Amino acid sequence: MWYAIISQDADDTLALRMANRPAHLARVQELLEQGRLLLAGPHPAVDAEDPGEAGFTGSLIVAEFDSLEAAQAWADADPYVINGVHKSLKVKPFKKVLP
């Protein structure tokens, strides 16, 4: 089943986010290579493709896991979570309808 992993960043964590980005992207890339990633990306803090110093407010990942528990465990092990970029994280079942 698909699961949405919705995170909210802590304040003033852009430098921390960038420092942990390679490790975070490597984990997401594994999902992609396994055919389990529907989409992933950050939420810019301003209405711009590149928010610059404004940074990001969080992220969204929609990926396939065997269970809600497996999705939560994967999310909890992310470098952004472990190293304090995300202040909150929610994992919810997701039903893809379109396209």
C-alpha positions in Angstrom: 0.0 0.0 0.0 1.0 3.6 -0.5 1.8 5.8 2.5 2.2 9.6 2.7 5.1 10.7 5.0 4.4 14.3 5.8 7.0 16.3 7.8 7.3 19.7 9.3 10.7 21.3 9.7 11.9 22.8 12.9 12.7 26.6 12.7 16.0 27.7 11.3 17.2 24.3 10.1 18.2 25.1 6.5 21.9 24.5 7.2 21.1 21.3 9.0 18.8 20.2 6.2 21.5 20.8 3.6 24.2 18.9 5.6 21.9 15.9 5.9 20.5 16.1 2.3 22.9 13.6 0.7 22.1 10.8 3.2 18.4 11.6 3.0 18.4 11.5 -0.8 20.3 8.2 -0.8 17.5 6.6 1.2 14.8 8.1 -1.1 16.8 7.0 -4.2 16.7 3.4 -2.9 12.9 3.5 -2.8 13.0 4.8 -6.4 15.3 2.1 -7.5 13.0 -0.5 -5.9 10.0 0.9 -7.8 8.3 2.0 -4.5 8.4 5.8 -4.8 5.5 7.7 -6.2 6.8 11.2 -5.4 9.0 13.1 -3.0 10.0 16.7 -2.4 10.3 19.6 0.0 7.8 22.4 0.7 9.5 25.7 0.0 8.9 28.3 2.6 8.1 30.9 -0.1 6.3 30.6 -3.4 9.5 29.9 -5.4 11.2 27.0 -7.0 14.4 27.9 -5.2 13.5 29.5 -1.8 17.0 30.6 -1.1 17.6 31.6 2.5 13.9 31.2 3.3 14.5 27.5 3.1 11.8 24.9 3.5 8.9 24.1 5.9 8.9 20.3 5.5 8.7 17.5 3.0 6.3 15.0 1.4 7.2 11.5 0.4 4.6 9.0 -1.0 6.0 5.5 -1.1 4.9 1.9 -1.0 5.5 -0.2 2.2 4.1 -3.5 3.5 2.4 -1.8 6.4 1.9 1.4 8.3 4.4 0.2 10.9 7.0 -0.4 8.2 6.4 3.1 6.7 6.7 4.7 10.1 9.9 2.8 10.9 11.4 3.9 7.6 10.4 7.5 8.2 11.7 7.4 11.8 15.2 6.3 10.6 15.6 9.2 8.1 18.6 11.5 8.7 16.3 14.5 8.7 14.4 13.0 11.7 17.4 11.6 13.5 19.4 14.9 13.2 16.6 17.3 14.1 15.6 18.9 10.8 12.0 17.7 11.2 10.2 18.7 14.3 7.1 16.6 13.5 6.3 13.7 11.2 3.0 12.0 10.3 2.7 8.8 8.3 -0.7 8.1 6.8 -2.1 5.5 4.4 -2.5 7.0 0.9 -4.9 5.8 -1.8 -3.7 6.8 -5.3 -6.7 7.6 -7.5 -5.3 9.9 -10.3 -3.6 9.9 -12.7 
